[in-house]
Amino acid sequence: QARLEESGGGLVQPGGSLTLSCVVSETIFIDWSWAWYRQAPGKQRELVAAARNDGPPNYIDSVKGRFTISRDDAKSTVYLQMNNLKPEDTAVYYCNADTNFPHPWGQGTQVTVSS
């Protein structure tokens, strides 16, 4: 089972930017497609973006053109560059494998978009 450690969240004004990082350990990083998920208060966790091993990244419609997922296999790290942030992006962000059987979830990183 992987160990996942997210960081990079914070408080940002609408229109601002943040870059999230997720360091993955205790698994073979390159064996997995990795994704970012988020969970807003009172809502279910949703997949936001996935960096697949076998194809281009994909995104939910609400973040297309604003978020970019990337991965550094040498560092076992997944990134999420978030631009033009909106209040509706406020959530706890998590990384995990893009799979129906995820690894144990990390603590996540809080992103708050507010003026």
VMD Tcl script that draws the C-alpha trace (Angstrom):
set ca {
  {0.00 0.00 0.00}
  {1.27 3.43 -0.91}
  {1.87 6.26 1.46}
  {0.63 9.58 0.13}
  {1.68 13.01 1.38}
  {-0.03 16.06 -0.09}
  {1.08 19.66 0.34}
  {0.80 23.10 -1.20}
  {-2.71 24.14 -0.26}
  {-3.66 27.45 1.29}
  {-5.88 30.49 1.18}
  {-5.98 32.29 -2.15}
  {-8.14 35.00 -3.68}
  {-10.36 34.26 -6.66}
  {-8.26 34.31 -9.80}
  {-5.17 33.23 -7.93}
  {-2.97 30.18 -8.40}
  {-1.63 27.31 -6.34}
  {0.49 24.27 -7.06}
  {-0.18 21.11 -5.11}
  {2.36 18.34 -4.67}
  {1.95 14.73 -3.66}
  {4.91 12.58 -2.74}
  {4.22 8.87 -3.10}
  {6.19 6.23 -1.24}
  {6.06 2.54 -0.43}
  {4.87 1.52 -3.87}
  {6.25 1.35 -7.39}
  {5.22 4.78 -8.62}
  {5.45 4.06 -12.33}
  {3.08 1.11 -12.08}
  {0.13 3.40 -11.43}
  {-1.86 6.13 -13.05}
  {-2.17 8.95 -10.52}
  {-4.96 11.39 -9.91}
  {-6.05 14.32 -7.82}
  {-9.37 14.20 -6.01}
  {-11.17 16.77 -3.90}
  {-13.87 16.82 -1.30}
  {-15.84 19.95 -0.55}
  {-17.83 20.32 2.68}
  {-21.00 18.26 2.55}
  {-20.09 16.67 -0.78}
  {-18.64 13.39 -1.93}
  {-15.04 13.12 -2.98}
  {-14.64 13.55 -6.74}
  {-11.86 12.88 -9.18}
  {-10.53 16.16 -10.56}
  {-7.67 15.18 -12.85}
  {-5.81 12.02 -13.80}
  {-2.33 11.54 -15.27}
  {-2.60 8.16 -16.90}
  {0.28 5.89 -17.86}
  {-1.30 5.02 -21.19}
  {-2.78 8.22 -22.49}
  {-3.18 11.95 -22.14}
  {-4.35 13.47 -18.87}
  {-8.01 14.06 -18.35}
  {-9.97 16.54 -16.30}
  {-13.47 17.17 -15.11}
  {-15.19 19.84 -17.16}
  {-15.20 22.44 -14.41}
  {-11.38 22.61 -14.26}
  {-10.47 22.16 -17.92}
  {-8.22 24.96 -19.10}
  {-7.43 26.01 -15.53}
  {-5.79 22.98 -13.89}
  {-2.82 20.97 -15.13}
  {-1.78 17.62 -13.70}
  {1.75 16.34 -14.12}
  {3.97 13.67 -12.70}
  {7.69 13.30 -12.08}
  {8.46 9.60 -12.06}
  {12.03 10.19 -10.86}
  {10.72 11.96 -7.76}
  {7.59 9.80 -7.31}
  {5.61 13.01 -7.18}
  {2.34 14.16 -8.70}
  {1.56 17.85 -9.16}
  {-1.58 19.87 -9.74}
  {-1.11 23.38 -11.07}
  {-4.27 25.36 -10.43}
  {-4.84 28.70 -12.11}
  {-7.76 31.13 -12.12}
  {-9.09 29.58 -8.95}
  {-12.76 30.01 -8.12}
  {-14.62 29.83 -4.80}
  {-16.19 26.56 -5.94}
  {-12.70 25.03 -6.03}
  {-12.60 25.23 -2.24}
  {-12.07 21.71 -0.92}
  {-9.60 19.31 0.62}
  {-7.46 17.95 -2.19}
  {-6.08 14.42 -2.16}
  {-3.95 12.39 -4.48}
  {-4.31 8.68 -5.06}
  {-4.05 6.12 -7.77}
  {-6.61 6.33 -10.53}
  {-8.22 3.03 -9.65}
  {-11.38 1.51 -8.20}
  {-9.28 0.23 -5.30}
  {-7.35 3.26 -4.03}
  {-4.46 3.21 -1.60}
  {-5.12 4.44 1.94}
  {-5.89 8.14 1.72}
  {-3.43 10.74 2.93}
  {-4.36 13.72 5.04}
  {-5.03 15.90 2.03}
  {-4.31 19.59 1.67}
  {-6.89 22.33 2.17}
  {-7.50 24.79 -0.64}
  {-9.67 27.79 0.22}
  {-10.58 30.32 -2.45}
  {-12.06 33.43 -0.91}
  {-11.79 37.18 -1.05}
}
mol new
graphics top color blue
foreach p $ca { graphics top sphere $p radius 0.5 }
foreach p [lrange $ca 0 end-1] q [lrange $ca 1 end] { graphics top cylinder $p $q radius 0.2 }
display resetview
